[in-house]
């Protein structure tokens, strides 16, 4: 399950939610973000992709 990042436009607070792929578009609930009052959520795209590769794993596709 991936993390999804949501930003409250009114207060500027950011929330990180762990959800299944099927629920990617559902905003955070009151239980998931109790510190945000009267939210106006906007989904954010953050982070980057990282590849973990050992020193001797080869250089071509499929040699990991």
N, C-alpha and C positions, 0 to 999 in steps of 0.2 A: 504494500500500500504506500502510495506517495504522500508527501507533505504538500499541502496547499497553503498559500499565503494570502491573507485578506487584510485590507487596509480600511479603517473607518475614516471616511472622508471628512467627517465633522471634527473628530478629535485628533486624528493623525496616528492613532494607535494601531499597531500591527499584530495580527494573530496568526499563529502557525497551527494548522489542523491536519491530523493524520486521518485520511479517509480512503475508501476503496475508489477505484477508477470510475465506477458508475456514478458516484456522488460528487464529481468534480465541480459541478456548478451550483451546489447547495451552499448558501452562506452559513457562517458559524451560528450555532444556537446560543441561547442565553447561558446554558450550562458550560459551553466551550469557551465563552468570552464573558464572564460575569462582571468584569471590570469596565465594560463598555456600556454606557447608558444611551439609549435611543440611537442605535447605530445606522449608518448608511454605508453598506459594504461595497467594496470594489476589489475584485480578484487581482492579485499581483503575480507577475512571473519573475521568479528569482532563482538564484543559484546557477550553477553551471554543471556541465557534465564532466566527470572525471574518469579516467581509465587507470586501472591498477594493472601494471605490467611489470614483471620481474626482469632482471638484467639479462638473463639467458633464455628468454621465452621466444626468441626469433623476431623477425621484423615484418613478416608478411601476414596477410589476412588468414585467420584460422590457425596460426601457430601459437596461440596463447595457451 
